[in-house]
Amino acid sequence: MSCRMPPVLWALFLMCVVAIGLCADSYVTHAGHDEHSAAEFQDPLGTGNEVPDLSFRVFVDRGVEKAVSDQAQAAAALRTVIDTFSYLNQHRHTYPLFDEAVSKGLLERVIIEPTVHNHEGKLFPFLVVRTVDPGRVRLLISASSMSEGLYLGEAERFAPVLAREFQWVISKASTNQKPKTGSIERDLRHAPIRTDQEIRTLSGEERVGLLQQLFETYLRTVDDLQSLDGQSYYEVGSTMLAPPSQPDSATKFYDIRVRDALQQIVREPSFLKRTPLAVTGLLNGTIWNVAFVRVDQRDWATRTRVQPVDKAVMVGVAGRSVQPAAILINLHRTAAPDDPFYTDTKHLPMGALSTDQLALVIAKEIQQNIIEKSQRGHVAQDALTAPK
């Protein structure tokens, strides 16, 4: 017996379907060899569906009805997405990535499609695509994946799943500092390092601007050995691991987290007052890598590694000689009682820390260990347990 659709849902579904044009091929390059630039993407017709108190709208592709078992489920997909965004908006303090993306207006629109796949034809439950408007993206949601995951009509259960995708909304919307993976050659000569005295005279925003330039020339925020590739990552404040949707999900997720924490360190006056070596060390060339890693064979939560004298580098136009240091944060480990940041972490794994907690951990690690762990045996010892 066929499923009858309630009149209200039927009217809602008809309005959104009739009003919108085909968009599946407009936003994602499907299997094959065709490539399309953002400028070639065409907008779907219609005004979309409003989400209360949010600036973006939700659109539905005409093929959604065919992707699920009946018309009622097609309307349920739309209703579930709208209800889920409303739920996330009401609990923004619980979902910081969603809150950041919405506060910055990064999401231009959401499109529910029958299925979602990339240019290689690989299926995904979600996909974030860039637009011709720099700094804004669109989020594609697969109706088939929603149905298969039994998320239709389950807004609260779908919320954390949808919220995780906002790491990609933030990542792809970032036009100035795209996440860098792997070992990248540094531009040592043009690294804008400053003296400690100069750094202290700058405003918080000026120090952030200087840090941004160092991200492009000198300071790295990913593990050169790519030990996070294929790894799961932690939800903020939770000991539960989330599986990666793509091989480099964890790498990019923690790249964003580290950069946010470093910007907080150099911006906020409290860090310059309480951990001045952290602020100056990040901007004077002392620190050239801060990154999450996974080193299962060691139980340390953080580790400072400093290059020996024979591996010093010449940095900046003036050619200052620096023995660069790396701050490594072991993803799955918790702080030990003798760690300077033990009370700040609330017994959470390093990968589950909030941005505020992570900033404190990094700052205290630099402040208390960067000088002590210079060249006296630590490099050789750490090399034995470097991520494989």
VEXRO-935429 format. One line per field, with one value per residue (C-alpha): residue number from 1; residue in one letter; x, y, z. Coordinates in Angstrom, 3 decimals, decimal comma. Example, Ala and Ser with C-alpha at 12.3 -4.5 7.8 and 13.67 -1.06 7.14 Angstrom:
BEGIN
pos: [1  2]
code: [A  S]
u: [12,300  13,670]
v: [-4,500  -1,060]
w: [7,800  7,140]
END
This chain:
BEGIN
pos: [1  2  3  4  5  6  7  8  9  10  11  12  13  14  15  16  17  18  19  20  21  22  23  24  25  26  27  28  29  30  31  32  33  34  35  36  37  38  39  40  41  42  43  44  45  46  47  48  49  50  51  52  53  54  55  56  57  58  59  60  61  62  63  64  65  66  67  68  69  70  71  72  73  74  75  76  77  78  79  80  81  82  83  84  85  86  87  88  89  90  91  92  93  94  95  96  97  98  99  100  101  102  103  104  105  106  107  108  109  110  111  112  113  114  115  116  117  118  119  120  121  122  123  124  125  126  127  128  129  130  131  132  133  134  135  136  137  138  139  140  141  142  143  144  145  146  147  148  149  150  151  152  153  154  155  156  157  158  159  160  161  162  163  164  165  166  167  168  169  170  171  172  173  174  175  176  177  178  179  180  181  182  183  184  185  186  187  188  189  190  191  192  193  194  195  196  197  198  199  200  201  202  203  204  205  206  207  208  209  210  211  212  213  214  215  216  217  218  219  220  221  222  223  224  225  226  227  228  229  230  231  232  233  234  235  236  237  238  239  240  241  242  243  244  245  246  247  248  249  250  251  252  253  254  255  256  257  258  259  260  261  262  263  264  265  266  267  268  269  270  271  272  273  274  275  276  277  278  279  280  281  282  283  284  285  286  287  288  289  290  291  292  293  294  295  296  297  298  299  300  301  302  303  304  305  306  307  308  309  310  311  312  313  314  315  316  317  318  319  320  321  322  323  324  325  326  327  328  329  330  331  332  333  334  335  336  337  338  339  340  341  342  343  344  345  346  347  348  349  350  351  352  353  354  355  356  357  358  359  360  361  362  363  364  365  366  367  368  369  370  371  372  373  374  375  376  377  378  379  380  381  382  383  384  385  386  387  388]
code: [M  S  C  R  M  P  P  V  L  W  A  L  F  L  M  C  V  V  A  I  G  L  C  A  D  S  Y  V  T  H  A  G  H  D  E  H  S  A  A  E  F  Q  D  P  L  G  T  G  N  E  V  P  D  L  S  F  R  V  F  V  D  R  G  V  E  K  A  V  S  D  Q  A  Q  A  A  A  A  L  R  T  V  I  D  T  F  S  Y  L  N  Q  H  R  H  T  Y  P  L  F  D  E  A  V  S  K  G  L  L  E  R  V  I  I  E  P  T  V  H  N  H  E  G  K  L  F  P  F  L  V  V  R  T  V  D  P  G  R  V  R  L  L  I  S  A  S  S  M  S  E  G  L  Y  L  G  E  A  E  R  F  A  P  V  L  A  R  E  F  Q  W  V  I  S  K  A  S  T  N  Q  K  P  K  T  G  S  I  E  R  D  L  R  H  A  P  I  R  T  D  Q  E  I  R  T  L  S  G  E  E  R  V  G  L  L  Q  Q  L  F  E  T  Y  L  R  T  V  D  D  L  Q  S  L  D  G  Q  S  Y  Y  E  V  G  S  T  M  L  A  P  P  S  Q  P  D  S  A  T  K  F  Y  D  I  R  V  R  D  A  L  Q  Q  I  V  R  E  P  S  F  L  K  R  T  P  L  A  V  T  G  L  L  N  G  T  I  W  N  V  A  F  V  R  V  D  Q  R  D  W  A  T  R  T  R  V  Q  P  V  D  K  A  V  M  V  G  V  A  G  R  S  V  Q  P  A  A  I  L  I  N  L  H  R  T  A  A  P  D  D  P  F  Y  T  D  T  K  H  L  P  M  G  A  L  S  T  D  Q  L  A  L  V  I  A  K  E  I  Q  Q  N  I  I  E  K  S  Q  R  G  H  V  A  Q  D  A  L  T  A  P  K]
u: [0,000  1,405  2,269  -0,011  1,584  -0,040  -1,342  0,992  4,133  2,960  2,500  5,912  7,596  5,904  6,846  10,524  10,801  8,929  10,789  14,270  16,240  18,614  21,804  23,620  25,848  26,243  28,238  30,155  32,288  31,025  32,833  34,653  37,203  35,173  36,418  34,487  35,702  33,652  32,757  30,909  28,570  24,945  22,550  19,383  16,092  13,869  14,417  15,070  13,778  14,460  16,134  14,889  17,498  20,152  21,225  21,581  18,750  18,245  17,580  16,399  17,419  14,600  16,096  15,806  12,415  13,970  16,765  14,424  11,520  8,597  7,513  6,956  10,582  11,715  9,879  11,231  14,802  14,142  12,357  15,132  17,872  16,007  15,224  18,840  20,210  17,701  18,893  22,552  21,719  20,069  23,120  25,931  28,054  28,176  29,245  32,058  32,880  29,269  29,179  32,350  31,166  27,762  29,189  31,545  28,874  30,956  28,029  26,237  23,615  22,835  21,693  20,079  20,935  19,965  23,596  26,807  30,089  33,334  35,047  36,388  32,888  33,434  30,257  30,122  27,376  28,429  30,622  31,717  32,386  33,826  31,893  32,892  32,505  35,846  35,465  32,006  31,080  28,107  27,306  25,893  23,965  23,151  19,498  20,412  22,973  20,467  17,943  20,487  21,735  18,156  18,501  15,178  13,085  15,975  17,315  19,074  20,844  21,781  23,098  26,584  27,062  26,223  28,219  31,426  31,217  31,782  35,502  35,393  33,190  35,830  38,751  37,467  36,178  39,646  41,188  44,201  45,516  44,615  45,732  49,124  49,939  53,221  56,707  56,761  59,869  60,182  60,913  63,532  64,874  61,477  60,226  59,255  60,743  61,045  63,116  61,562  61,529  59,675  57,150  56,238  55,467  52,956  49,214  47,435  46,077  49,482  50,984  48,258  49,070  52,736  51,828  49,775  52,832  54,907  52,325  53,107  56,886  58,245  55,892  54,265  51,206  51,090  53,191  55,754  55,648  51,852  51,234  47,574  46,710  43,812  43,374  40,187  39,838  38,198  35,108  35,947  35,483  34,841  36,830  34,893  36,687  35,043  36,008  37,610  35,450  38,591  42,184  43,467  40,448  42,319  45,358  43,283  41,040  43,984  45,791  42,853  42,739  46,449  46,321  43,361  45,216  48,411  46,481  44,923  48,351  49,826  46,649  45,568  47,447  47,236  49,647  52,185  52,005  52,048  53,890  55,958  58,352  55,421  54,482  58,028  59,079  56,289  57,206  61,010  61,810  62,456  59,424  59,035  56,589  53,592  51,574  49,519  51,118  50,364  53,228  51,810  55,079  55,551  53,274  54,173  51,392  53,683  57,291  59,707  62,378  65,177  67,566  71,282  73,830  74,944  71,371  70,830  69,210  69,589  66,243  65,014  66,541  69,171  70,131  69,674  70,979  68,233  68,171  64,476  62,225  59,152  56,281  54,566  51,213  50,499  46,917  45,676  47,622  46,439  48,550  50,635  50,486  53,932  53,015  52,689  49,277  47,873  44,995  44,058  43,272  40,592  41,939  40,967  43,099  45,176  43,080  39,845  40,937  39,053  40,882  41,287  42,751  45,007  46,372  47,279  48,964  51,096  51,975  53,047  55,036  57,009  57,400  58,711  60,543  61,892  65,037  65,684  65,350  67,998  70,631  71,436  70,469  66,814  67,114  68,773  66,306  63,258  64,491  64,135  60,406  59,544  56,263  56,848]
v: [0,000  3,396  5,904  8,931  12,248  14,761  17,824  20,273  18,256  17,627  21,361  22,103  19,529  20,686  24,313  23,587  21,160  23,222  26,370  24,972  24,005  21,154  21,801  18,510  18,951  22,643  22,281  19,038  17,729  14,162  11,059  11,602  14,078  17,291  20,025  23,199  26,368  28,136  30,831  28,249  27,136  28,089  29,036  26,944  28,761  29,787  31,326  28,185  27,383  29,617  28,399  30,528  33,030  31,925  33,820  30,905  28,935  25,255  24,183  20,799  19,121  17,662  14,185  13,864  12,150  9,348  8,848  7,932  5,514  7,934  11,542  11,775  10,835  13,476  16,130  14,578  15,078  18,789  19,084  17,169  19,408  22,576  21,216  20,093  23,520  25,059  22,656  23,511  27,203  26,747  24,868  26,848  26,730  22,939  23,089  25,692  24,988  25,576  28,718  30,066  29,385  30,968  33,960  34,681  34,103  31,443  29,314  30,754  28,019  24,342  22,008  18,611  16,333  12,711  11,634  13,602  12,669  14,404  14,786  11,230  9,837  8,882  9,099  11,276  12,012  15,681  17,836  21,462  23,393  26,856  29,613  32,579  34,687  34,420  33,190  31,648  28,043  25,783  22,586  19,639  16,975  13,513  12,527  8,884  8,932  10,524  7,807  4,980  6,377  6,502  10,228  11,291  12,904  12,575  16,130  15,745  12,564  14,090  17,297  16,093  14,368  17,546  19,719  17,784  18,855  22,443  21,779  21,670  24,743  26,681  25,090  25,662  29,138  30,188  31,911  33,439  30,466  27,193  24,172  22,934  19,238  17,421  18,870  22,283  24,295  27,338  30,813  31,548  34,758  36,465  35,290  38,506  37,679  40,461  41,135  40,550  44,297  44,997  42,239  43,725  47,131  45,707  45,584  42,236  42,551  43,569  40,460  38,337  39,931  39,097  35,516  35,198  36,171  33,575  30,890  31,617  31,686  29,960  28,587  25,216  23,800  20,252  17,190  16,839  13,071  13,052  10,815  11,942  10,802  8,349  8,869  9,616  12,861  13,964  16,031  19,062  18,202  14,505  11,298  9,896  9,588  10,615  8,624  10,638  11,326  11,784  10,523  13,944  14,929  14,797  16,590  19,515  19,579  19,965  22,355  24,737  24,165  24,886  28,066  29,341  28,644  30,351  33,437  33,576  33,371  36,288  38,417  38,229  40,513  37,852  35,584  38,366  38,994  35,396  33,474  36,100  33,502  31,904  35,170  36,182  32,634  32,346  35,644  35,842  32,652  30,404  28,206  26,913  24,062  23,532  20,466  17,550  14,146  10,558  8,775  5,643  4,386  7,404  8,595  12,283  14,804  17,464  17,515  20,282  19,416  21,853  21,469  21,162  23,859  22,199  22,419  26,107  28,158  31,759  33,525  36,914  39,631  40,288  36,601  35,806  32,364  30,294  26,797  26,157  24,357  22,211  21,846  18,466  17,598  13,886  13,407  10,585  11,291  13,090  15,435  13,997  15,504  17,080  18,821  22,611  22,544  19,533  21,370  23,203  20,050  18,588  15,062  15,210  13,781  16,481  16,191  16,970  20,306  23,496  26,348  28,136  25,031  24,298  27,846  27,460  24,097  25,419  28,636  26,864  24,261  26,999  29,117  26,336  23,989  25,880  27,019  23,903  21,512  23,129  20,780  18,435  14,995  15,620  15,636  12,222  10,747  12,152  10,971  7,390  7,857  10,142  9,234  6,516]
w: [0,000  -0,949  1,737  1,843  2,594  4,981  3,076  4,854  4,082  0,528  -0,062  1,473  -0,689  -3,894  -3,279  -2,709  -5,623  -8,199  -7,189  -7,602  -10,672  -11,031  -9,090  -8,602  -11,635  -10,888  -7,694  -7,766  -10,584  -10,952  -12,144  -15,407  -16,696  -16,770  -14,452  -13,631  -11,989  -9,330  -11,860  -13,978  -11,187  -11,813  -9,047  -8,555  -9,045  -6,185  -2,801  -0,805  2,671  5,628  8,817  11,749  13,004  10,483  7,368  4,949  3,300  2,518  -1,084  -2,361  -5,603  -7,734  -7,600  -3,825  -4,047  -6,105  -3,589  -0,755  -0,572  -0,925  -1,079  2,662  3,253  0,761  2,745  5,954  4,709  4,266  7,604  9,390  7,973  8,979  12,452  12,901  12,066  14,474  17,166  16,501  16,641  20,034  21,357  19,751  22,914  22,518  18,866  18,598  14,942  13,922  16,053  14,442  10,898  11,496  13,362  10,471  7,805  6,039  4,835  1,809  1,399  2,029  -0,756  -0,172  -3,096  -3,921  -3,542  -3,103  -4,752  -5,643  -9,024  -8,743  -8,263  -4,619  -2,535  0,584  3,118  2,922  0,735  1,130  -2,074  -2,586  -4,353  -6,493  -3,335  -1,460  2,081  1,586  0,833  0,184  2,045  0,093  2,039  0,713  1,204  0,594  3,398  5,741  4,976  5,291  8,592  9,929  10,589  9,039  11,752  14,247  14,478  17,831  16,712  13,365  14,988  16,078  12,706  10,801  13,214  12,498  8,860  9,892  10,210  6,388  6,159  8,098  6,261  2,731  3,491  4,637  1,633  3,387  5,319  3,688  5,702  4,606  4,818  4,549  4,513  2,841  2,057  4,275  2,984  5,626  4,113  3,979  7,381  9,212  12,602  15,159  18,261  21,658  22,330  19,069  19,775  23,163  21,638  19,127  19,742  19,944  16,402  15,075  16,637  15,008  11,633  12,129  13,049  9,856  7,816  9,662  8,780  5,135  5,449  8,528  11,179  10,455  12,225  10,870  11,536  8,739  9,178  8,709  11,710  11,886  8,359  8,492  12,233  14,125  16,041  19,289  19,772  21,916  25,583  24,916  25,138  22,173  18,843  15,565  12,452  9,635  6,587  4,482  4,943  6,045  8,163  11,475  10,049  8,794  11,853  14,224  11,897  12,307  16,071  16,561  14,478  16,461  19,727  18,543  17,488  20,938  22,569  20,641  20,797  24,435  26,908  29,641  27,754  27,263  31,006  32,292  29,557  27,710  26,263  24,462  22,750  21,844  20,950  18,374  16,712  17,007  15,094  18,093  17,361  13,836  14,321  16,637  15,754  16,975  16,451  17,312  19,046  20,628  22,076  24,359  27,153  27,059  26,438  24,955  23,863  22,912  20,363  19,607  16,682  17,623  16,779  13,551  12,223  12,978  10,202  9,057  9,288  8,142  5,994  8,649  8,664  12,336  13,349  15,012  16,470  15,735  18,178  17,577  20,046  19,601  21,198  21,552  20,379  22,655  25,827  28,939  31,030  33,843  37,368  36,935  33,664  34,111  32,422  34,305  36,010  32,804  30,827  33,152  32,505  28,817  26,007  24,332  21,178  23,045  24,508  23,725  22,009  25,352  26,999  24,039  24,086  27,772  27,150  24,285  26,107  29,292  27,346  25,601  28,742  30,964  28,594  25,613  27,427  29,506  26,566  24,436  23,077  25,951  24,699  23,971  20,199  20,075  22,553  20,760  17,374  18,587  19,165  16,265  14,528  11,939]
END
